[in-house]
Amino acid sequence: MDFSKLPVLIVLASVAVAWAQTVTAQNQEVGNRACAGCHAEIYRKYSATGMARSSGRIGDGSFRESFEQATFSDPGSGADYRVTATSEGHLLEFSKSSSGVQGQRLLEWFLGSGSLGRSYVFSLDGFLFQSPVSYYSADAKWGVSPGYERKQTVDLTRTVETACLQCHASRLQPIAGTQNRFGSVPFLQGGVSCERCHGPGKNHVARMTARSKTEPGEIVNPAKLDSARRDSVCAQCHLTGAARVATARSKSQTYRPGDLLSSYLAVFVWSNAGSSELTATSHYEKLRQSACKKASGDRLWCGSCHDPHDQPSVASRVEYFRNRCLACHESLACKGPQEARRKVENDCVGCHMPNRQTRAVEHVAFTDHSIPRRQASPSAPIANRSLVSFWNTEADLRDLALAYAVVAPTEPGVRPQALALLQKAETRAPEDVAVLAQLAQFHDKMGQEDKALALYQRILRIDPAHVAAATNLGIYYMKRGRPQEAISLWRNVLTRNPGFTSARMNLAVALYHSGEMGAAESTIRKALEYDPDLDLARKLLAEIQATRR
């Protein structure tokens, strides 16, 4: 097999916002049970909310999936799936007749309260990966997970990183220097903890236990903050935008309730923000577009309609939210279409905050928080649109450059602007790894490999744990006849994420060409443990075995 014929496996490093708290902050968190002694009623009510039940070990809580429709075929990949409940978790079995692939994974952890559905996480050698199968509550059936609908293979190597877990689980236990390895228990508390909104509670609990007065500001009450800091608490998990960029400040500090989120997270929206797409976490963004918010200003916030410690029952939901509407609007009978009135009398939310489908998540609809007076047809994107800061402040050059780099893969028209901004940002901050990584990818795509190589080398001098830079630099070394350096890089990458298929395949090919047939074969076999539906690996394994006979 000729290595030169293998594709250059550039890894597009998404500029994700890792809301992982620092070790110091983690040590200062005590968990919800420590709050229950003084706040028993709040603790009881909150424990039943969707936020409190947004993650956990399978079997925890009262929600139970139905397994009546737990066997299905995926037309995209051609795979057959079956999920069964066991005492240790849910067993996912998969098979694919066209390639003879079959296997199983034990799903141990869930993400999602079950109100809309659930996704699942499994562990392999201590590293966490996302299940390609999810549960959808509305239809009480299982199907492929969001983002897997167009996959042509059984994809079992999508990593679950700290940024993925942060808005679903609390007191995370990541292993430093890895992409997706966690302690034997990945998080100490399922769901969103009290401390996510009120700040770390260790000192507060110690002082209250000693019956001494707490220091001002030690525990945060969001409702008593100024509007920007108050809204930041909700926006940390309920604001998507077109691009989210961790600011330079977030490298050394972590957002805590009471801070301004804008200091840690730069959020950008399109200049025609009114036509922005509904996503699973765009509630805050959509609310700001609403006529209600524009008329009410800072008086209207998430807490105006939602009690963060409680949620209405299904039976009381219509009346509950109607009363929230009547806090500002006159009590008038519904004047909507007759068919809407027949469905549910005076259901304000049913007409003005309908559940709408998102393009990113099939099978599931989310509440539209733009509160439209009348439903309008989606408008087409405006040509030559630009990114603007959601915070209504002047955008930092570095953050704007990264934002354009984030959207560039799906917005070809902005790529020249993204490149120009990245080059300026690199001049101002020559050791900013996020900027260097995006700039290196642009150079690679333009065929400027020497420039990309130099940037990857610079990145690894600053951050030796940067997986994408090491993977791509290894490819350049291999092309330039430096296989041992490439092999060293790829082996290092696999200690940080052993499911990184591209790095493992490159390593196997490099070992093969270096004459290390035994090492090459064991590397391929390991690749197939993580990614069994990898046709290239099967072909290379057959070639190696034929050579060794």
Number of C-alpha atoms within 10 A of each C-alpha: 12 7 15 10 7 12 10 14 14 17 14 15 16 15 18 13 19 19 21 22 18 13 12 8 16 16 13 17 21 21 21 20 13 15 17 13 12 12 12 12 12 14 20 13 14 22 19 16 18 18 22 25 27 20 29 25 20 21 18 13 13 7 12 11 17 16 15 11 14 19 17 16 16 20 12 14 17 17 21 17 23 20 24 15 16 12 8 12 18 21 18 21 16 19 19 19 10 8 14 9 15 16 12 13 18 21 25 17 25 29 25 21 22 20 13 17 21 21 22 24 22 22 21 15 9 16 24 23 23 23 26 23 23 22 26 23 18 13 13 15 18 24 22 23 20 17 11 19 16 12 15 14 18 24 18 18 20 14 19 20 20 23 13 17 19 22 22 23 27 28 26 21 18 21 16 11 15 19 24 24 27 21 13 11 13 26 20 15 22 24 26 25 26 23 22 21 21 18 24 24 22 19 16 21 19 12 13 12 11 9 9 10 9 14 10 7 11 15 20 19 14 20 12 10 15 11 15 15 19 25 23 24 23 21 19 24 16 18 20 21 24 20 23 22 24 22 19 16 12 16 10 7 12 17 23 22 24 24 16 16 23 20 15 22 22 24 25 25 21 19 16 15 19 16 16 20 18 23 23 19 16 23 22 22 23 26 19 19 18 17 14 18 17 12 10 11 12 13 10 18 19 16 14 11 15 14 11 16 17 17 17 14 9 8 8 10 14 18 16 17 17 18 15 14 17 12 12 11 11 8 12 8 9 14 9 13 9 9 8 15 16 9 10 12 13 20 19 21 19 17 20 17 19 18 15 13 18 15 13 12 16 15 17 19 18 19 20 22 21 23 22 16 13 10 11 7 7 10 11 8 13 11 8 8 13 13 21 20 21 23 15 8 9 10 17 12 14 22 26 24 25 29 27 24 29 22 17 17 12 9 11 9 13 18 17 14 14 22 20 12 22 29 18 15 22 18 10 12 13 15 15 16 20 21 24 23 25 23 26 25 26 22 17 17 11 10 11 13 17 13 15 26 22 12 23 27 15 18 25 17 12 13 15 16 19 21 26 22 30 24 28 26 25 27 28 19 17 20 13 10 10 14 21 15 14 27 25 13 23 27 16 18 25 19 16 20 21 24 27 23 21 18 28 25 22 25 28 27 26 23 21 20 15 13 11 13 18 13 14 24 23 13 21 24 17 18 24 18 14 19 19 22 25 18 14 12 24 17 13 19 20 13 14 19 13 9 9 10 5
